[in-house]
Structures are given as C-alpha cells and as structure tokens.
Amino acid sequence: MTKSTHVVPNPVGGWDIKQSGGQRSSGHFDTKQEAIDRARNISQNQQTELVIHNKDGKISGKDSHGNDPYPPRG
C-alpha cells in the first residue's frame, strides 16, 4: 500500500494532517492553506502522496511526491 499524507477537516474546527494508517494528527492548523503547505512539505520529505479533503470529507485534490508510476522526464 502506498503511504499518503492527508489534509482533513477537524470535527471541532480547523484542519489536521494525518498519515495513512495513523490515528494521530501530524499537526493542527486554523486554515486549510496552512495545513496544505505543511502537509506538502511532509509529503515531499517522506515521498508520499498528498491527499487534500474538503470540509465534507470528500477528496478535493491529490499531489504525488515520489510515487508517480510515470514520472515526467526532466
């Protein structure tokens, strides 16, 4: 299974960063953008996929860091 880093809404407000398979939050932020910025950093460092969720829990976007099956040639 591919590891992934998720930006998810916190039930009591704000946004959390969670790792796939982990229950503990890797960070709590007041704004979604702050959480995304930090999660992108973590995701790049750990070469995981970044998954961003909306307030309703649905996935709004993905960003892959290191696990692309077809990496672009550069």
DSSP file (Angstrom, degrees, kcal/mol; ACC not computed):
  #  RESIDUE AA STRUCTURE BP1 BP2  ACC     N-H-->O    O-->H-N    N-H-->O    O-->H-N    TCO  KAPPA ALPHA  PHI   PSI    X-CA   Y-CA   Z-CA
    1    1 A M              0   0    0      0, 0.0     2,-0.3     0, 0.0     0, 0.0   0.000 360.0 360.0 360.0 137.7    0.0    0.0    0.0
    2    2 A T        -     0   0    0      1,-0.1     2,-0.2    65,-0.0    46,-0.1  -0.588 360.0-125.3 -77.0 132.7    1.2    3.5   -0.9
    3    3 A K        -     0   0    0     -2,-0.3    46,-1.6    44,-0.2     2,-0.3  -0.504  33.4-174.2 -75.1 148.6    1.7    5.8    2.1
    4    4 A S  E     -a   49   0A   0     44,-0.2    16,-2.8    -2,-0.2     2,-0.5  -0.987  24.5-136.7-145.6 155.6   -0.1    9.1    1.9
    5    5 A T  E     -aB  50  19A   0     44,-3.3    46,-3.2    -2,-0.3     2,-0.4  -0.951  26.8-158.7-112.3 128.0   -0.4   12.3    3.8
    6    6 A H  E     -aB  51  18A   0     12,-3.7    12,-2.7    -2,-0.5     2,-0.6  -0.886  17.3-152.9-115.8 138.7   -3.9   13.7    4.2
    7    7 A V  E     +aB  52  17A   0     44,-2.5    46,-2.3    -2,-0.4    10,-0.2  -0.951  34.1 172.6-101.5 115.6   -5.3   17.2    5.0
    8    8 A V  E     - B   0  16A   0      8,-2.7     8,-3.2    -2,-0.6     2,-0.2  -0.921  36.0-103.7-128.5 149.8   -8.6   16.6    6.7
    9    9 A P  E     - B   0  15A   0      0, 0.0     6,-0.3     0, 0.0     5,-0.1  -0.481  33.7-128.5 -70.0 140.1  -11.1   18.8    8.5
   10   10 A N    >   -     0   0    0      4,-2.4     3,-2.0    -2,-0.2     4,-0.0  -0.757  13.5-131.3 -87.7 134.2  -11.1   18.6   12.3
   11   11 A P  T 3  S+     0   0    0      0, 0.0    -1,-0.1     0, 0.0     3,-0.1   0.785 107.6  44.5 -57.2 -28.6  -14.5   18.0   13.8
   12   12 A V  T 3  S-     0   0    0      1,-0.3     2,-0.1    -3,-0.0    -2,-0.0   0.354 130.5 -71.2 -98.9   6.7  -14.1   20.8   16.3
   13   13 A G  S <  S+     0   0    0     -3,-2.0    -1,-0.3     1,-0.3     2,-0.1  -0.216  91.8  46.9 120.0 151.2  -12.7   23.3   13.7
   14   14 A G  S    S-     0   0    0     16,-0.2    -4,-2.4    -3,-0.1     2,-0.3  -0.349  81.7 -71.3  81.7-165.2   -9.6   23.9   11.8
   15   15 A W  E     -BC   9  29A   0     14,-3.2    14,-3.2    -6,-0.3     2,-0.3  -0.969  35.3-156.3-135.6 144.8   -7.6   21.3    9.8
   16   16 A D  E     -BC   8  28A   0     -8,-3.2    -8,-2.7    -2,-0.3     2,-0.5  -0.847  12.8-137.1-119.1 156.0   -5.4   18.3   10.6
   17   17 A I  E     +BC   7  27A   0     10,-2.0     9,-4.5    -2,-0.3    10,-0.6  -0.966  29.0 179.5-109.6 127.1   -2.6   16.5    8.8
   18   18 A K  E     -BC   6  25A   0    -12,-2.7   -12,-3.7    -2,-0.5     2,-0.3  -0.964  22.9-134.0-129.2 146.3   -2.8   12.7    9.1
   19   19 A Q  E >   -B    5   0A   0      5,-0.6     3,-2.2    -2,-0.4   -14,-0.2  -0.706  42.1 -91.7 -92.0 148.4   -0.7    9.9    7.7
   20   20 A S  T 3  S+     0   0    0    -16,-2.8     3,-0.1    -2,-0.3    -1,-0.1  -0.360 114.1  13.5 -58.5 134.2   -2.4    6.9    6.1
   21   21 A G  T 3  S+     0   0    0      1,-0.2     2,-0.4   -18,-0.1    -1,-0.3   0.314 105.8 110.1  83.4  -9.8   -2.9    4.2    8.7
   22   22 A G    <   -     0   0    0     -3,-2.2    -1,-0.2     1,-0.1     0, 0.0  -0.791  49.9-165.2-103.6 143.4   -2.3    6.6   11.6
   23   23 A Q        +     0   0    0     -2,-0.4     2,-0.1    -3,-0.1    -1,-0.1   0.766  67.0  85.4 -91.6 -29.8   -4.9    7.9   14.0
   24   24 A R  S    S-     0   0    0      1,-0.1    -5,-0.6     2,-0.0     2,-0.3  -0.454  81.9-117.1 -77.5 145.4   -2.8   10.7   15.5
   25   25 A S  E     -C   18   0A   0     -2,-0.1    -7,-0.2    -7,-0.1     3,-0.1  -0.583   9.2-151.7 -78.0 140.3   -2.7   14.1   13.8
   26   26 A S  E    S-     0   0A   0     -9,-4.5     2,-0.2     1,-0.3    -8,-0.2   0.420  79.0 -16.7 -89.0   0.0    0.7   15.3   12.5
   27   27 A G  E     -C   17   0A   0    -10,-0.6   -10,-2.0     2,-0.0     2,-0.4  -0.785  57.7-134.7 166.9 150.1   -0.4   18.8   13.0
   28   28 A H  E     -C   16   0A   0     -2,-0.2     2,-0.3   -12,-0.2   -12,-0.2  -0.984  25.0-178.5-124.9 134.6   -3.4   21.1   13.6
   29   29 A F  E     -C   15   0A   0    -14,-3.2   -14,-3.2    -2,-0.4    -2,-0.0  -0.949  32.1-137.0-134.7 151.3   -3.9   24.4   11.7
   30   30 A D  S    S+     0   0    0     -2,-0.3     2,-0.3   -16,-0.2   -16,-0.2   0.858  91.1  43.4 -73.8 -36.2   -6.5   27.1   11.7
   31   31 A T  S  > S-     0   0    0      1,-0.1     4,-1.7   -16,-0.1   -16,-0.1  -0.823  75.6-131.2-115.5 153.1   -6.7   27.4    7.9
   32   32 A K  H  > S+     0   0    0     -2,-0.3     4,-2.7     1,-0.2     5,-0.2   0.886 108.2  56.6 -63.3 -39.7   -6.8   24.8    5.2
   33   33 A Q  H  > S+     0   0    0      1,-0.2     4,-2.6     2,-0.2    -1,-0.2   0.898 105.3  50.3 -63.5 -40.5   -4.0   26.6    3.3
   34   34 A E  H  > S+     0   0    0      1,-0.2     4,-2.2     2,-0.2    -1,-0.2   0.922 112.3  48.0 -60.8 -43.3   -1.6   26.4    6.3
   35   35 A A  H  X S+     0   0    0     -4,-1.7     4,-2.9     1,-0.2    -2,-0.2   0.907 111.6  49.6 -64.6 -42.2   -2.3   22.7    6.6
   36   36 A I  H  X S+     0   0    0     -4,-2.7     4,-2.6     2,-0.2     5,-0.2   0.926 110.1  50.8 -63.3 -44.7   -1.8   22.1    2.9
   37   37 A D  H  X S+     0   0    0     -4,-2.6     4,-1.6     1,-0.2    -2,-0.2   0.924 115.4  41.8 -59.6 -45.6    1.5   24.0    2.9
   38   38 A R  H  X S+     0   0    0     -4,-2.2     4,-2.4     2,-0.2    -1,-0.2   0.910 114.4  51.0 -68.6 -42.5    2.8   22.0    5.9
   39   39 A A  H  X S+     0   0    0     -4,-2.9     4,-3.1     1,-0.2    -2,-0.2   0.871 106.8  54.7 -64.1 -36.4    1.4   18.7    4.5
   40   40 A R  H  X S+     0   0    0     -4,-2.6     4,-2.5     2,-0.2    -1,-0.2   0.908 108.4  49.8 -63.1 -41.2    3.1   19.3    1.1
   41   41 A N  H  X S+     0   0    0     -4,-1.6     4,-2.3     2,-0.2    -2,-0.2   0.945 113.8  44.3 -59.3 -50.4    6.4   19.7    3.0
   42   42 A I  H  X S+     0   0    0     -4,-2.4     4,-2.5     1,-0.2    -2,-0.2   0.922 113.2  52.2 -60.5 -45.8    5.9   16.5    4.9
   43   43 A S  H  X>S+     0   0    0     -4,-3.1     5,-2.1     1,-0.2     4,-0.8   0.888 110.3  47.2 -60.5 -42.7    4.8   14.7    1.8
   44   44 A Q  H  <5S+     0   0    0     -4,-2.5     3,-0.4     3,-0.2    -1,-0.2   0.913 113.2  49.0 -66.1 -42.6    7.8   15.8   -0.2
   45   45 A N  H  <5S+     0   0    0     -4,-2.3    -2,-0.2     1,-0.2    -1,-0.2   0.884 119.8  36.6 -63.9 -39.2   10.2   14.8    2.6
   46   46 A Q  H  <5S-     0   0    0     -4,-2.5    -1,-0.2    -5,-0.2    -2,-0.2   0.436 105.2-125.9 -95.7  -0.1    8.6   11.3    3.0
   47   47 A Q  T  <5 +     0   0    0     -4,-0.8     2,-0.2    -3,-0.4    -3,-0.2   0.925  62.3 140.3  54.3  48.8    7.9   10.8   -0.7
   48   48 A T      < -     0   0    0     -5,-2.1    17,-0.8    -6,-0.1     2,-0.4  -0.677  59.2 -94.7-113.2 170.1    4.2   10.2   -0.1
   49   49 A E  E     -aD   4  64A   0    -46,-1.6   -44,-3.3    -2,-0.2     2,-0.6  -0.706  33.5-137.4 -84.5 136.3    1.1   11.1   -1.9
   50   50 A L  E     -aD   5  63A   0     13,-4.2    13,-2.6    -2,-0.4     2,-0.5  -0.846  20.0-170.9 -95.1 124.6   -0.6   14.3   -0.6
   51   51 A V  E     -aD   6  62A   0    -46,-3.2   -44,-2.5    -2,-0.6     2,-0.5  -0.971   4.7-160.5-120.0 122.7   -4.4   14.0   -0.4
   52   52 A I  E     -aD   7  61A   0      9,-3.2     8,-3.3    -2,-0.5     9,-1.6  -0.889   7.7-160.6-107.8 127.9   -6.5   17.1    0.3
   53   53 A H  E     - D   0  59A   0    -46,-2.3     6,-0.3    -2,-0.5     5,-0.1  -0.740  12.4-127.9-105.9 153.0  -10.0   16.7    1.6
   54   54 A N    >   -     0   0    0      4,-3.3     3,-2.0    -2,-0.3    -1,-0.1  -0.326  42.1 -90.6 -83.3 175.5  -12.9   19.2    1.6
   55   55 A K  T 3  S+     0   0    0      1,-0.3    -1,-0.1     2,-0.1    -2,-0.0   0.816 128.9  55.5 -56.8 -32.1  -15.0   20.1    4.7
   56   56 A D  T 3  S-     0   0    0      2,-0.1    -1,-0.3     1,-0.1     3,-0.1   0.434 120.9-108.5 -84.8   2.7  -17.4   17.2    3.9
   57   57 A G  S <  S+     0   0    0     -3,-2.0    -2,-0.1     1,-0.3     2,-0.1   0.273  76.0 133.0  93.1 -12.7  -14.5   14.7    3.8
   58   58 A K        -     0   0    0      1,-0.1    -4,-3.3    -5,-0.1     2,-0.4  -0.400  67.0-100.9 -71.6 150.9  -14.5   14.2    0.0
   59   59 A I  E     +D   53   0A   0     -6,-0.3    -6,-0.3     1,-0.2    -1,-0.1  -0.579  38.7 177.1 -74.9 126.9  -11.2   14.3   -1.8
   60   60 A S  E     -     0   0A   0     -8,-3.3     2,-0.3    -2,-0.4    -7,-0.2   0.630  63.0  -8.6-103.9 -18.7  -10.7   17.7   -3.5
   61   61 A G  E     -D   52   0A   0     -9,-1.6    -9,-3.2     2,-0.0    -1,-0.3  -0.973  52.4-148.5-172.5 158.4   -7.2   17.2   -4.8
   62   62 A K  E     -D   51   0A   0     -2,-0.3     2,-0.4   -11,-0.2   -11,-0.2  -0.970   5.9-171.9-135.1 151.4   -4.1   15.0   -4.9
   63   63 A D  E     -D   50   0A   0    -13,-2.6   -13,-4.2    -2,-0.3     2,-0.4  -0.968  15.4-147.2-143.2 123.5   -0.4   15.7   -5.3
   64   64 A S  E     -D   49   0A   0     -2,-0.4     2,-0.5   -15,-0.2   -15,-0.2  -0.794  11.8-173.8-100.8 134.8    2.1   12.9   -5.7
   65   65 A H  S    S-     0   0    0    -17,-0.8    -2,-0.0    -2,-0.4    -1,-0.0  -0.814  73.9 -23.2-126.8  90.2    5.6   13.2   -4.4
   66   66 A G  S    S+     0   0    0     -2,-0.5   -17,-0.1     1,-0.0   -18,-0.1   0.234 118.1  81.2 102.6 -15.8    7.9   10.3   -5.4
   67   67 A N        +     0   0    0    -19,-0.1   -18,-0.1     3,-0.0   -65,-0.0   0.143  53.4 137.5-112.9  21.0    5.4    7.6   -6.1
   68   68 A D        -     0   0    0      1,-0.2   -19,-0.0    -4,-0.1     0, 0.0  -0.487  46.4-151.1 -66.5 127.9    4.4    8.5   -9.6
   69   69 A P  S    S+     0   0    0      0, 0.0    -1,-0.2     0, 0.0     0, 0.0   0.811  96.3  34.6 -68.5 -26.4    4.1    5.5  -11.9
   70   70 A Y  S    S-     0   0    0     -3,-0.0     3,-0.1     3,-0.0    -3,-0.0  -0.675  83.1-166.0-126.5  77.8    5.0    7.7  -14.8
   71   71 A P        -     0   0    0      0, 0.0     2,-0.1     0, 0.0     3,-0.0  -0.378  29.1-109.6 -64.7 139.3    7.4   10.4  -13.6
   72   72 A P        -     0   0    0      0, 0.0     2,-0.3     0, 0.0    -4,-0.0  -0.414  31.6-115.2 -66.6 142.7    7.8   13.2  -16.1
   73   73 A R              0   0    0      1,-0.1    -3,-0.0    -2,-0.1     0, 0.0  -0.626 360.0 360.0 -79.3 136.1   11.2   13.4  -17.9
   74   74 A G              0   0    0     -2,-0.3    -1,-0.1    -3,-0.0     0, 0.0   0.359 360.0 360.0-136.7 360.0   13.2   16.5  -17.0
